[in-house]
Amino acid sequence: MAERESTQTVDIDGTPSGAGRDVVVLRLPAAGAYLSVLRTATASLASRLDFTIDDIEDLRIAVDEACAMLLTQAMAGADLECRFELTSDAIDVAVSVLTLDGQEPSRDTFAWTVLTALAGEVDSSVDADNRVTLSLHKRKAELDGPDGSV
């Protein structure tokens, strides 16, 4: 099931700032067979923000890796939820699943290092229901050169 929420930010004086954001939420069975759906959605949403091809691929792999980390501890029959929030220059992705033990992934692993290198900023959290969430924040590359080179 996919949900889409579109909002617009408002300045302190109550006028629209024009810096709107889009939120897309996907809920899929917590099974590896469905990760291709999230990889495709990730690439599509990042391309809407004009991310470079390399950044799109990095984010796609990062979301896949985050999901793989969570699937190992998912409760049987649980749904994997992936929430994408798009702003003008960044994408935030939060992947979460209900778990038996509510254990956050270790930050001292090679997988966490790779995830951080691919996504930029990475964090994890656990709520009272043992739902573990991995949050990724990826900024669009700044193009400095007149020909679009960095």
Chimera marker file (.cmm) of the C-alpha trace (Angstrom):
<marker_set name="trace">
<marker id="1" x="0.000" y="0.000" z="0.000" r="1" g="1" b="0" radius="0.5"/>
<marker id="2" x="1.394" y="3.399" z="-0.915" r="1" g="1" b="0" radius="0.5"/>
<marker id="3" x="0.411" y="6.690" z="0.617" r="1" g="1" b="0" radius="0.5"/>
<marker id="4" x="1.320" y="10.134" z="-0.590" r="1" g="1" b="0" radius="0.5"/>
<marker id="5" x="1.120" y="13.254" z="1.479" r="1" g="1" b="0" radius="0.5"/>
<marker id="6" x="1.913" y="16.633" z="0.014" r="1" g="1" b="0" radius="0.5"/>
<marker id="7" x="2.477" y="19.578" z="2.290" r="1" g="1" b="0" radius="0.5"/>
<marker id="8" x="3.785" y="23.062" z="1.994" r="1" g="1" b="0" radius="0.5"/>
<marker id="9" x="5.842" y="24.863" z="4.601" r="1" g="1" b="0" radius="0.5"/>
<marker id="10" x="4.693" y="28.196" z="5.949" r="1" g="1" b="0" radius="0.5"/>
<marker id="11" x="6.851" y="31.123" z="7.054" r="1" g="1" b="0" radius="0.5"/>
<marker id="12" x="6.478" y="32.658" z="10.516" r="1" g="1" b="0" radius="0.5"/>
<marker id="13" x="4.107" y="35.324" z="9.167" r="1" g="1" b="0" radius="0.5"/>
<marker id="14" x="1.780" y="32.616" z="7.837" r="1" g="1" b="0" radius="0.5"/>
<marker id="15" x="2.548" y="32.985" z="4.124" r="1" g="1" b="0" radius="0.5"/>
<marker id="16" x="3.562" y="29.952" z="2.089" r="1" g="1" b="0" radius="0.5"/>
<marker id="17" x="7.334" y="29.774" z="1.753" r="1" g="1" b="0" radius="0.5"/>
<marker id="18" x="7.238" y="28.014" z="-1.586" r="1" g="1" b="0" radius="0.5"/>
<marker id="19" x="9.642" y="25.411" z="-0.203" r="1" g="1" b="0" radius="0.5"/>
<marker id="20" x="7.133" y="22.563" z="-0.291" r="1" g="1" b="0" radius="0.5"/>
<marker id="21" x="7.885" y="19.000" z="0.572" r="1" g="1" b="0" radius="0.5"/>
<marker id="22" x="6.494" y="15.712" z="-0.635" r="1" g="1" b="0" radius="0.5"/>
<marker id="23" x="6.114" y="12.676" z="1.580" r="1" g="1" b="0" radius="0.5"/>
<marker id="24" x="5.691" y="9.199" z="0.132" r="1" g="1" b="0" radius="0.5"/>
<marker id="25" x="5.108" y="6.156" z="2.366" r="1" g="1" b="0" radius="0.5"/>
<marker id="26" x="5.371" y="2.563" z="1.149" r="1" g="1" b="0" radius="0.5"/>
<marker id="27" x="4.350" y="-0.443" z="3.244" r="1" g="1" b="0" radius="0.5"/>
<marker id="28" x="5.429" y="-3.843" z="1.993" r="1" g="1" b="0" radius="0.5"/>
<marker id="29" x="5.750" y="-7.309" z="3.491" r="1" g="1" b="0" radius="0.5"/>
<marker id="30" x="9.043" y="-7.597" z="5.375" r="1" g="1" b="0" radius="0.5"/>
<marker id="31" x="10.599" y="-10.004" z="2.882" r="1" g="1" b="0" radius="0.5"/>
<marker id="32" x="13.615" y="-9.684" z="0.628" r="1" g="1" b="0" radius="0.5"/>
<marker id="33" x="11.510" y="-10.392" z="-2.454" r="1" g="1" b="0" radius="0.5"/>
<marker id="34" x="9.937" y="-6.921" z="-2.168" r="1" g="1" b="0" radius="0.5"/>
<marker id="35" x="13.157" y="-4.896" z="-1.870" r="1" g="1" b="0" radius="0.5"/>
<marker id="36" x="13.285" y="-4.341" z="-5.624" r="1" g="1" b="0" radius="0.5"/>
<marker id="37" x="10.126" y="-2.224" z="-5.261" r="1" g="1" b="0" radius="0.5"/>
<marker id="38" x="11.870" y="0.033" z="-2.724" r="1" g="1" b="0" radius="0.5"/>
<marker id="39" x="15.041" y="0.270" z="-4.819" r="1" g="1" b="0" radius="0.5"/>
<marker id="40" x="12.985" y="1.370" z="-7.831" r="1" g="1" b="0" radius="0.5"/>
<marker id="41" x="10.945" y="3.877" z="-5.801" r="1" g="1" b="0" radius="0.5"/>
<marker id="42" x="14.137" y="5.288" z="-4.259" r="1" g="1" b="0" radius="0.5"/>
<marker id="43" x="15.772" y="5.823" z="-7.647" r="1" g="1" b="0" radius="0.5"/>
<marker id="44" x="12.641" y="7.388" z="-9.079" r="1" g="1" b="0" radius="0.5"/>
<marker id="45" x="12.159" y="9.822" z="-6.194" r="1" g="1" b="0" radius="0.5"/>
<marker id="46" x="15.836" y="10.832" z="-6.123" r="1" g="1" b="0" radius="0.5"/>
<marker id="47" x="15.738" y="11.479" z="-9.863" r="1" g="1" b="0" radius="0.5"/>
<marker id="48" x="12.792" y="13.861" z="-9.316" r="1" g="1" b="0" radius="0.5"/>
<marker id="49" x="15.187" y="15.983" z="-7.242" r="1" g="1" b="0" radius="0.5"/>
<marker id="50" x="17.793" y="15.948" z="-10.037" r="1" g="1" b="0" radius="0.5"/>
<marker id="51" x="20.301" y="13.917" z="-8.039" r="1" g="1" b="0" radius="0.5"/>
<marker id="52" x="23.330" y="12.832" z="-10.047" r="1" g="1" b="0" radius="0.5"/>
<marker id="53" x="23.323" y="9.293" z="-11.406" r="1" g="1" b="0" radius="0.5"/>
<marker id="54" x="26.011" y="8.349" z="-8.870" r="1" g="1" b="0" radius="0.5"/>
<marker id="55" x="24.025" y="9.805" z="-5.955" r="1" g="1" b="0" radius="0.5"/>
<marker id="56" x="20.862" y="8.031" z="-7.111" r="1" g="1" b="0" radius="0.5"/>
<marker id="57" x="22.729" y="4.736" z="-7.204" r="1" g="1" b="0" radius="0.5"/>
<marker id="58" x="24.343" y="5.361" z="-3.806" r="1" g="1" b="0" radius="0.5"/>
<marker id="59" x="20.974" y="6.116" z="-2.226" r="1" g="1" b="0" radius="0.5"/>
<marker id="60" x="19.353" y="3.120" z="-3.883" r="1" g="1" b="0" radius="0.5"/>
<marker id="61" x="22.050" y="0.825" z="-2.489" r="1" g="1" b="0" radius="0.5"/>
<marker id="62" x="21.838" y="2.522" z="0.937" r="1" g="1" b="0" radius="0.5"/>
<marker id="63" x="18.075" y="1.925" z="1.174" r="1" g="1" b="0" radius="0.5"/>
<marker id="64" x="18.589" y="-1.682" z="0.114" r="1" g="1" b="0" radius="0.5"/>
<marker id="65" x="21.295" y="-2.129" z="2.764" r="1" g="1" b="0" radius="0.5"/>
<marker id="66" x="19.162" y="-0.497" z="5.475" r="1" g="1" b="0" radius="0.5"/>
<marker id="67" x="16.283" y="-2.832" z="4.632" r="1" g="1" b="0" radius="0.5"/>
<marker id="68" x="18.564" y="-5.864" z="4.637" r="1" g="1" b="0" radius="0.5"/>
<marker id="69" x="19.834" y="-4.889" z="8.102" r="1" g="1" b="0" radius="0.5"/>
<marker id="70" x="16.269" y="-4.640" z="9.415" r="1" g="1" b="0" radius="0.5"/>
<marker id="71" x="14.860" y="-7.751" z="7.744" r="1" g="1" b="0" radius="0.5"/>
<marker id="72" x="17.134" y="-10.002" z="9.807" r="1" g="1" b="0" radius="0.5"/>
<marker id="73" x="15.244" y="-9.052" z="12.965" r="1" g="1" b="0" radius="0.5"/>
<marker id="74" x="11.718" y="-8.465" z="11.599" r="1" g="1" b="0" radius="0.5"/>
<marker id="75" x="8.783" y="-10.170" z="13.290" r="1" g="1" b="0" radius="0.5"/>
<marker id="76" x="7.087" y="-12.833" z="11.189" r="1" g="1" b="0" radius="0.5"/>
<marker id="77" x="4.268" y="-11.290" z="9.172" r="1" g="1" b="0" radius="0.5"/>
<marker id="78" x="5.430" y="-7.715" z="9.843" r="1" g="1" b="0" radius="0.5"/>
<marker id="79" x="5.353" y="-4.942" z="7.262" r="1" g="1" b="0" radius="0.5"/>
<marker id="80" x="8.409" y="-2.967" z="6.256" r="1" g="1" b="0" radius="0.5"/>
<marker id="81" x="7.580" y="0.736" z="6.093" r="1" g="1" b="0" radius="0.5"/>
<marker id="82" x="9.643" y="3.151" z="4.053" r="1" g="1" b="0" radius="0.5"/>
<marker id="83" x="8.933" y="6.883" z="4.341" r="1" g="1" b="0" radius="0.5"/>
<marker id="84" x="10.510" y="9.261" z="1.838" r="1" g="1" b="0" radius="0.5"/>
<marker id="85" x="10.459" y="13.008" z="2.474" r="1" g="1" b="0" radius="0.5"/>
<marker id="86" x="11.611" y="15.134" z="-0.434" r="1" g="1" b="0" radius="0.5"/>
<marker id="87" x="12.674" y="18.751" z="-0.135" r="1" g="1" b="0" radius="0.5"/>
<marker id="88" x="14.263" y="20.951" z="-2.771" r="1" g="1" b="0" radius="0.5"/>
<marker id="89" x="17.833" y="19.821" z="-2.009" r="1" g="1" b="0" radius="0.5"/>
<marker id="90" x="17.618" y="16.593" z="0.003" r="1" g="1" b="0" radius="0.5"/>
<marker id="91" x="15.779" y="13.360" z="0.587" r="1" g="1" b="0" radius="0.5"/>
<marker id="92" x="15.121" y="11.792" z="3.968" r="1" g="1" b="0" radius="0.5"/>
<marker id="93" x="14.346" y="8.087" z="4.074" r="1" g="1" b="0" radius="0.5"/>
<marker id="94" x="13.105" y="6.296" z="7.194" r="1" g="1" b="0" radius="0.5"/>
<marker id="95" x="12.872" y="2.506" z="6.997" r="1" g="1" b="0" radius="0.5"/>
<marker id="96" x="11.200" y="0.724" z="9.907" r="1" g="1" b="0" radius="0.5"/>
<marker id="97" x="9.938" y="-2.694" z="10.955" r="1" g="1" b="0" radius="0.5"/>
<marker id="98" x="8.481" y="-4.316" z="14.052" r="1" g="1" b="0" radius="0.5"/>
<marker id="99" x="11.032" y="-6.574" z="15.729" r="1" g="1" b="0" radius="0.5"/>
<marker id="100" x="10.992" y="-9.124" z="18.521" r="1" g="1" b="0" radius="0.5"/>
<marker id="101" x="13.795" y="-7.589" z="20.567" r="1" g="1" b="0" radius="0.5"/>
<marker id="102" x="13.898" y="-3.900" z="19.575" r="1" g="1" b="0" radius="0.5"/>
<marker id="103" x="17.652" y="-4.090" z="19.041" r="1" g="1" b="0" radius="0.5"/>
<marker id="104" x="19.224" y="-1.210" z="17.099" r="1" g="1" b="0" radius="0.5"/>
<marker id="105" x="21.810" y="-2.218" z="14.489" r="1" g="1" b="0" radius="0.5"/>
<marker id="106" x="25.374" y="-1.941" z="15.720" r="1" g="1" b="0" radius="0.5"/>
<marker id="107" x="27.193" y="1.184" z="14.576" r="1" g="1" b="0" radius="0.5"/>
<marker id="108" x="30.545" y="-0.588" z="14.795" r="1" g="1" b="0" radius="0.5"/>
<marker id="109" x="30.009" y="-2.805" z="11.756" r="1" g="1" b="0" radius="0.5"/>
<marker id="110" x="31.216" y="-2.661" z="8.193" r="1" g="1" b="0" radius="0.5"/>
<marker id="111" x="27.571" y="-2.499" z="7.052" r="1" g="1" b="0" radius="0.5"/>
<marker id="112" x="26.982" y="0.680" z="9.108" r="1" g="1" b="0" radius="0.5"/>
<marker id="113" x="30.157" y="2.258" z="7.705" r="1" g="1" b="0" radius="0.5"/>
<marker id="114" x="29.045" y="1.487" z="4.143" r="1" g="1" b="0" radius="0.5"/>
<marker id="115" x="25.567" y="2.818" z="4.876" r="1" g="1" b="0" radius="0.5"/>
<marker id="116" x="26.990" y="6.092" z="6.194" r="1" g="1" b="0" radius="0.5"/>
<marker id="117" x="29.322" y="6.452" z="3.209" r="1" g="1" b="0" radius="0.5"/>
<marker id="118" x="26.460" y="5.934" z="0.754" r="1" g="1" b="0" radius="0.5"/>
<marker id="119" x="23.696" y="7.937" z="2.428" r="1" g="1" b="0" radius="0.5"/>
<marker id="120" x="25.522" y="10.778" z="4.145" r="1" g="1" b="0" radius="0.5"/>
<marker id="121" x="23.781" y="10.981" z="7.522" r="1" g="1" b="0" radius="0.5"/>
<marker id="122" x="22.437" y="7.818" z="9.169" r="1" g="1" b="0" radius="0.5"/>
<marker id="123" x="20.704" y="7.286" z="12.489" r="1" g="1" b="0" radius="0.5"/>
<marker id="124" x="18.673" y="4.587" z="14.201" r="1" g="1" b="0" radius="0.5"/>
<marker id="125" x="15.969" y="4.509" z="16.835" r="1" g="1" b="0" radius="0.5"/>
<marker id="126" x="13.584" y="2.147" z="18.607" r="1" g="1" b="0" radius="0.5"/>
<marker id="127" x="10.084" y="2.982" z="19.822" r="1" g="1" b="0" radius="0.5"/>
<marker id="128" x="8.115" y="1.480" z="22.725" r="1" g="1" b="0" radius="0.5"/>
<marker id="129" x="6.614" y="-1.203" z="20.432" r="1" g="1" b="0" radius="0.5"/>
<marker id="130" x="10.077" y="-2.511" z="19.413" r="1" g="1" b="0" radius="0.5"/>
<marker id="131" x="9.805" y="-0.858" z="15.979" r="1" g="1" b="0" radius="0.5"/>
<marker id="132" x="13.349" y="-0.268" z="14.783" r="1" g="1" b="0" radius="0.5"/>
<marker id="133" x="13.880" y="2.626" z="12.367" r="1" g="1" b="0" radius="0.5"/>
<marker id="134" x="16.907" y="3.484" z="10.251" r="1" g="1" b="0" radius="0.5"/>
<marker id="135" x="16.918" y="7.093" z="9.041" r="1" g="1" b="0" radius="0.5"/>
<marker id="136" x="18.978" y="8.228" z="6.054" r="1" g="1" b="0" radius="0.5"/>
<marker id="137" x="19.552" y="11.816" z="4.928" r="1" g="1" b="0" radius="0.5"/>
<marker id="138" x="21.066" y="12.442" z="1.501" r="1" g="1" b="0" radius="0.5"/>
<marker id="139" x="21.698" y="15.935" z="0.121" r="1" g="1" b="0" radius="0.5"/>
<marker id="140" x="21.806" y="16.760" z="-3.554" r="1" g="1" b="0" radius="0.5"/>
<marker id="141" x="25.351" y="17.355" z="-4.804" r="1" g="1" b="0" radius="0.5"/>
<marker id="142" x="26.204" y="20.994" z="-5.391" r="1" g="1" b="0" radius="0.5"/>
<marker id="143" x="27.259" y="21.664" z="-8.947" r="1" g="1" b="0" radius="0.5"/>
<marker id="144" x="30.093" y="24.197" z="-8.964" r="1" g="1" b="0" radius="0.5"/>
<marker id="145" x="31.486" y="24.230" z="-12.474" r="1" g="1" b="0" radius="0.5"/>
<marker id="146" x="29.921" y="26.038" z="-15.456" r="1" g="1" b="0" radius="0.5"/>
<marker id="147" x="29.581" y="22.685" z="-17.236" r="1" g="1" b="0" radius="0.5"/>
<marker id="148" x="27.865" y="21.064" z="-14.222" r="1" g="1" b="0" radius="0.5"/>
<marker id="149" x="31.011" y="19.403" z="-12.902" r="1" g="1" b="0" radius="0.5"/>
<marker id="150" x="31.659" y="19.246" z="-9.206" r="1" g="1" b="0" radius="0.5"/>
<link id1="1" id2="2" r="1" g="1" b="0" radius="0.2"/>
<link id1="2" id2="3" r="1" g="1" b="0" radius="0.2"/>
<link id1="3" id2="4" r="1" g="1" b="0" radius="0.2"/>
<link id1="4" id2="5" r="1" g="1" b="0" radius="0.2"/>
<link id1="5" id2="6" r="1" g="1" b="0" radius="0.2"/>
<link id1="6" id2="7" r="1" g="1" b="0" radius="0.2"/>
<link id1="7" id2="8" r="1" g="1" b="0" radius="0.2"/>
<link id1="8" id2="9" r="1" g="1" b="0" radius="0.2"/>
<link id1="9" id2="10" r="1" g="1" b="0" radius="0.2"/>
<link id1="10" id2="11" r="1" g="1" b="0" radius="0.2"/>
<link id1="11" id2="12" r="1" g="1" b="0" radius="0.2"/>
<link id1="12" id2="13" r="1" g="1" b="0" radius="0.2"/>
<link id1="13" id2="14" r="1" g="1" b="0" radius="0.2"/>
<link id1="14" id2="15" r="1" g="1" b="0" radius="0.2"/>
<link id1="15" id2="16" r="1" g="1" b="0" radius="0.2"/>
<link id1="16" id2="17" r="1" g="1" b="0" radius="0.2"/>
<link id1="17" id2="18" r="1" g="1" b="0" radius="0.2"/>
<link id1="18" id2="19" r="1" g="1" b="0" radius="0.2"/>
<link id1="19" id2="20" r="1" g="1" b="0" radius="0.2"/>
<link id1="20" id2="21" r="1" g="1" b="0" radius="0.2"/>
<link id1="21" id2="22" r="1" g="1" b="0" radius="0.2"/>
<link id1="22" id2="23" r="1" g="1" b="0" radius="0.2"/>
<link id1="23" id2="24" r="1" g="1" b="0" radius="0.2"/>
<link id1="24" id2="25" r="1" g="1" b="0" radius="0.2"/>
<link id1="25" id2="26" r="1" g="1" b="0" radius="0.2"/>
<link id1="26" id2="27" r="1" g="1" b="0" radius="0.2"/>
<link id1="27" id2="28" r="1" g="1" b="0" radius="0.2"/>
<link id1="28" id2="29" r="1" g="1" b="0" radius="0.2"/>
<link id1="29" id2="30" r="1" g="1" b="0" radius="0.2"/>
<link id1="30" id2="31" r="1" g="1" b="0" radius="0.2"/>
<link id1="31" id2="32" r="1" g="1" b="0" radius="0.2"/>
<link id1="32" id2="33" r="1" g="1" b="0" radius="0.2"/>
<link id1="33" id2="34" r="1" g="1" b="0" radius="0.2"/>
<link id1="34" id2="35" r="1" g="1" b="0" radius="0.2"/>
<link id1="35" id2="36" r="1" g="1" b="0" radius="0.2"/>
<link id1="36" id2="37" r="1" g="1" b="0" radius="0.2"/>
<link id1="37" id2="38" r="1" g="1" b="0" radius="0.2"/>
<link id1="38" id2="39" r="1" g="1" b="0" radius="0.2"/>
<link id1="39" id2="40" r="1" g="1" b="0" radius="0.2"/>
<link id1="40" id2="41" r="1" g="1" b="0" radius="0.2"/>
<link id1="41" id2="42" r="1" g="1" b="0" radius="0.2"/>
<link id1="42" id2="43" r="1" g="1" b="0" radius="0.2"/>
<link id1="43" id2="44" r="1" g="1" b="0" radius="0.2"/>
<link id1="44" id2="45" r="1" g="1" b="0" radius="0.2"/>
<link id1="45" id2="46" r="1" g="1" b="0" radius="0.2"/>
<link id1="46" id2="47" r="1" g="1" b="0" radius="0.2"/>
<link id1="47" id2="48" r="1" g="1" b="0" radius="0.2"/>
<link id1="48" id2="49" r="1" g="1" b="0" radius="0.2"/>
<link id1="49" id2="50" r="1" g="1" b="0" radius="0.2"/>
<link id1="50" id2="51" r="1" g="1" b="0" radius="0.2"/>
<link id1="51" id2="52" r="1" g="1" b="0" radius="0.2"/>
<link id1="52" id2="53" r="1" g="1" b="0" radius="0.2"/>
<link id1="53" id2="54" r="1" g="1" b="0" radius="0.2"/>
<link id1="54" id2="55" r="1" g="1" b="0" radius="0.2"/>
<link id1="55" id2="56" r="1" g="1" b="0" radius="0.2"/>
<link id1="56" id2="57" r="1" g="1" b="0" radius="0.2"/>
<link id1="57" id2="58" r="1" g="1" b="0" radius="0.2"/>
<link id1="58" id2="59" r="1" g="1" b="0" radius="0.2"/>
<link id1="59" id2="60" r="1" g="1" b="0" radius="0.2"/>
<link id1="60" id2="61" r="1" g="1" b="0" radius="0.2"/>
<link id1="61" id2="62" r="1" g="1" b="0" radius="0.2"/>
<link id1="62" id2="63" r="1" g="1" b="0" radius="0.2"/>
<link id1="63" id2="64" r="1" g="1" b="0" radius="0.2"/>
<link id1="64" id2="65" r="1" g="1" b="0" radius="0.2"/>
<link id1="65" id2="66" r="1" g="1" b="0" radius="0.2"/>
<link id1="66" id2="67" r="1" g="1" b="0" radius="0.2"/>
<link id1="67" id2="68" r="1" g="1" b="0" radius="0.2"/>
<link id1="68" id2="69" r="1" g="1" b="0" radius="0.2"/>
<link id1="69" id2="70" r="1" g="1" b="0" radius="0.2"/>
<link id1="70" id2="71" r="1" g="1" b="0" radius="0.2"/>
<link id1="71" id2="72" r="1" g="1" b="0" radius="0.2"/>
<link id1="72" id2="73" r="1" g="1" b="0" radius="0.2"/>
<link id1="73" id2="74" r="1" g="1" b="0" radius="0.2"/>
<link id1="74" id2="75" r="1" g="1" b="0" radius="0.2"/>
<link id1="75" id2="76" r="1" g="1" b="0" radius="0.2"/>
<link id1="76" id2="77" r="1" g="1" b="0" radius="0.2"/>
<link id1="77" id2="78" r="1" g="1" b="0" radius="0.2"/>
<link id1="78" id2="79" r="1" g="1" b="0" radius="0.2"/>
<link id1="79" id2="80" r="1" g="1" b="0" radius="0.2"/>
<link id1="80" id2="81" r="1" g="1" b="0" radius="0.2"/>
<link id1="81" id2="82" r="1" g="1" b="0" radius="0.2"/>
<link id1="82" id2="83" r="1" g="1" b="0" radius="0.2"/>
<link id1="83" id2="84" r="1" g="1" b="0" radius="0.2"/>
<link id1="84" id2="85" r="1" g="1" b="0" radius="0.2"/>
<link id1="85" id2="86" r="1" g="1" b="0" radius="0.2"/>
<link id1="86" id2="87" r="1" g="1" b="0" radius="0.2"/>
<link id1="87" id2="88" r="1" g="1" b="0" radius="0.2"/>
<link id1="88" id2="89" r="1" g="1" b="0" radius="0.2"/>
<link id1="89" id2="90" r="1" g="1" b="0" radius="0.2"/>
<link id1="90" id2="91" r="1" g="1" b="0" radius="0.2"/>
<link id1="91" id2="92" r="1" g="1" b="0" radius="0.2"/>
<link id1="92" id2="93" r="1" g="1" b="0" radius="0.2"/>
<link id1="93" id2="94" r="1" g="1" b="0" radius="0.2"/>
<link id1="94" id2="95" r="1" g="1" b="0" radius="0.2"/>
<link id1="95" id2="96" r="1" g="1" b="0" radius="0.2"/>
<link id1="96" id2="97" r="1" g="1" b="0" radius="0.2"/>
<link id1="97" id2="98" r="1" g="1" b="0" radius="0.2"/>
<link id1="98" id2="99" r="1" g="1" b="0" radius="0.2"/>
<link id1="99" id2="100" r="1" g="1" b="0" radius="0.2"/>
<link id1="100" id2="101" r="1" g="1" b="0" radius="0.2"/>
<link id1="101" id2="102" r="1" g="1" b="0" radius="0.2"/>
<link id1="102" id2="103" r="1" g="1" b="0" radius="0.2"/>
<link id1="103" id2="104" r="1" g="1" b="0" radius="0.2"/>
<link id1="104" id2="105" r="1" g="1" b="0" radius="0.2"/>
<link id1="105" id2="106" r="1" g="1" b="0" radius="0.2"/>
<link id1="106" id2="107" r="1" g="1" b="0" radius="0.2"/>
<link id1="107" id2="108" r="1" g="1" b="0" radius="0.2"/>
<link id1="108" id2="109" r="1" g="1" b="0" radius="0.2"/>
<link id1="109" id2="110" r="1" g="1" b="0" radius="0.2"/>
<link id1="110" id2="111" r="1" g="1" b="0" radius="0.2"/>
<link id1="111" id2="112" r="1" g="1" b="0" radius="0.2"/>
<link id1="112" id2="113" r="1" g="1" b="0" radius="0.2"/>
<link id1="113" id2="114" r="1" g="1" b="0" radius="0.2"/>
<link id1="114" id2="115" r="1" g="1" b="0" radius="0.2"/>
<link id1="115" id2="116" r="1" g="1" b="0" radius="0.2"/>
<link id1="116" id2="117" r="1" g="1" b="0" radius="0.2"/>
<link id1="117" id2="118" r="1" g="1" b="0" radius="0.2"/>
<link id1="118" id2="119" r="1" g="1" b="0" radius="0.2"/>
<link id1="119" id2="120" r="1" g="1" b="0" radius="0.2"/>
<link id1="120" id2="121" r="1" g="1" b="0" radius="0.2"/>
<link id1="121" id2="122" r="1" g="1" b="0" radius="0.2"/>
<link id1="122" id2="123" r="1" g="1" b="0" radius="0.2"/>
<link id1="123" id2="124" r="1" g="1" b="0" radius="0.2"/>
<link id1="124" id2="125" r="1" g="1" b="0" radius="0.2"/>
<link id1="125" id2="126" r="1" g="1" b="0" radius="0.2"/>
<link id1="126" id2="127" r="1" g="1" b="0" radius="0.2"/>
<link id1="127" id2="128" r="1" g="1" b="0" radius="0.2"/>
<link id1="128" id2="129" r="1" g="1" b="0" radius="0.2"/>
<link id1="129" id2="130" r="1" g="1" b="0" radius="0.2"/>
<link id1="130" id2="131" r="1" g="1" b="0" radius="0.2"/>
<link id1="131" id2="132" r="1" g="1" b="0" radius="0.2"/>
<link id1="132" id2="133" r="1" g="1" b="0" radius="0.2"/>
<link id1="133" id2="134" r="1" g="1" b="0" radius="0.2"/>
<link id1="134" id2="135" r="1" g="1" b="0" radius="0.2"/>
<link id1="135" id2="136" r="1" g="1" b="0" radius="0.2"/>
<link id1="136" id2="137" r="1" g="1" b="0" radius="0.2"/>
<link id1="137" id2="138" r="1" g="1" b="0" radius="0.2"/>
<link id1="138" id2="139" r="1" g="1" b="0" radius="0.2"/>
<link id1="139" id2="140" r="1" g="1" b="0" radius="0.2"/>
<link id1="140" id2="141" r="1" g="1" b="0" radius="0.2"/>
<link id1="141" id2="142" r="1" g="1" b="0" radius="0.2"/>
<link id1="142" id2="143" r="1" g="1" b="0" radius="0.2"/>
<link id1="143" id2="144" r="1" g="1" b="0" radius="0.2"/>
<link id1="144" id2="145" r="1" g="1" b="0" radius="0.2"/>
<link id1="145" id2="146" r="1" g="1" b="0" radius="0.2"/>
<link id1="146" id2="147" r="1" g="1" b="0" radius="0.2"/>
<link id1="147" id2="148" r="1" g="1" b="0" radius="0.2"/>
<link id1="148" id2="149" r="1" g="1" b="0" radius="0.2"/>
<link id1="149" id2="150" r="1" g="1" b="0" radius="0.2"/>
</marker_set>
